Amino acid sequence: MGMGFLDSIKAMFSEGTKSLDEDLSRREAERNATPEQRMEMLQDEIEDNDSAFEDLQSKIDRKGAVALAETELDEQERQASLDRAQSNQQADQHPTVNTTNATSDDGDDEITDAVLAETDNSGDTEQ
């Protein structure tokens, strides 16, 4: 078990050493570069930074679009709920005659005729 721990410590130091070696090599290349090469290196760094900023901007835009879409959906749901409530309120104020359940299974239309006659008579006015 002790060897596993030492191996992980060695790996950690070798990764750190590798990173330092890469950084040192990059700095030496920058120091030894001609002005033209140095300009190219700076332009590459700027492009890398611009790319990182564009990625961030894209994430911000997506989050803003999601928030806007959620707001629109909430508004649509709220409006649909208001519409349903208004429709229910109107239905309560103006009940309709349901003739679909008024007939018996044997086709007897007497109940339906009575309900329709009552509905027709309720609209009549005395002259």
C-alpha positions in Angstrom: 0.0 0.0 0.0 2.9 2.3 0.7 4.2 2.0 -2.8 0.8 3.1 -4.3 1.0 6.3 -2.2 4.6 6.9 -3.4 3.6 6.2 -7.0 0.8 8.8 -6.8 3.3 11.4 -5.3 5.8 10.7 -8.1 3.0 11.1 -10.7 1.9 14.4 -9.2 5.5 15.7 -9.3 6.1 14.5 -12.8 2.9 16.2 -14.0 4.0 19.4 -12.3 7.5 19.1 -13.8 6.0 18.5 -17.2 3.8 21.6 -16.9 6.8 23.7 -15.8 8.9 22.4 -18.7 6.2 23.3 -21.2 5.9 26.8 -19.7 9.7 27.3 -19.7 9.9 26.1 -23.3 7.2 28.6 -24.3 8.9 31.5 -22.6 12.2 30.6 -24.2 10.6 30.5 -27.6 9.0 33.9 -26.9 12.3 35.4 -25.8 14.2 34.0 -28.8 11.5 35.0 -31.3 11.9 37.6 -34.0 9.5 40.6 -33.7 7.4 39.1 -36.5 7.2 35.8 -34.7 6.4 37.6 -31.5 3.5 39.4 -33.2 2.2 36.1 -34.5 2.3 34.7 -31.0 0.5 37.7 -29.6 -2.2 37.5 -32.3 -2.6 33.8 -31.5 -3.1 34.6 -27.8 -5.6 37.3 -28.7 -7.5 34.9 -30.9 -7.5 32.3 -28.1 -8.8 35.0 -25.6 -11.4 36.1 -28.2 -12.6 32.6 -28.6 -12.9 32.2 -24.8 -14.9 35.4 -24.6 -17.1 34.3 -27.5 -17.8 31.0 -25.7 -18.8 33.0 -22.6 -21.0 35.3 -24.6 -22.7 32.3 -26.3 -23.4 30.8 -22.9 -24.8 34.1 -21.6 -27.0 34.4 -24.7 -28.3 30.9 -24.3 -29.1 31.4 -20.7 -30.9 34.7 -21.6 -32.9 33.0 -24.3 -33.9 30.2 -21.9 -35.0 32.7 -19.3 -37.0 34.6 -22.0 -38.6 31.4 -23.2 -39.5 30.4 -19.6 -41.1 33.8 -19.0 -43.1 33.5 -22.2 -44.3 30.0 -21.3 -45.3 31.2 -17.8 -47.3 34.1 -19.4 -49.0 31.7 -21.8 -49.9 29.3 -19.0 -51.2 32.2 -16.9 -53.3 33.4 -19.8 -54.6 29.9 -20.5 -55.6 29.6 -16.9 -57.4 32.9 -17.0 -59.2 31.8 -20.2 -60.3 28.5 -18.6 -61.6 30.3 -15.5 -63.5 32.8 -17.6 -64.9 30.0 -19.7 -66.0 28.1 -16.6 -67.6 31.3 -15.2 -69.5 31.8 -18.4 -70.7 28.2 -18.4 -71.9 28.6 -14.9 -73.9 31.7 -15.8 -75.4 30.1 -19.0 -76.1 26.4 -18.5 -76.7 24.4 -21.6 -79.2 21.6 -22.2 -77.5 18.3 -22.4 -79.6 16.1 -24.7 -77.0 13.4 -25.2 -77.9 11.6 -21.9 -81.6 12.4 -22.0 -82.6 9.3 -24.1 -83.0 5.8 -22.8 -81.1 2.9 -24.2 -84.2 1.7 -26.1 -84.3 4.9 -28.2 -87.2 6.5 -26.3 -87.1 10.2 -27.1 -89.8 11.4 -24.7 -87.4 13.0 -22.2 -85.5 14.8 -25.0 -88.8 16.1 -26.5 -90.0 17.3 -23.1 -86.7 19.1 -22.4 -86.7 20.7 -25.9 -90.3 21.7 -25.6 -89.6 23.3 -22.2 -86.6 25.2 -23.7 -88.7 26.4 -26.7 -91.5 27.6 -24.4 -89.1 29.5 -22.1 -88.2 31.7 -24.9 -91.9 32.6 -25.7 -93.2 35.9 -24.4 -96.8 36.7 -23.7 -98.4 39.1 -26.2 
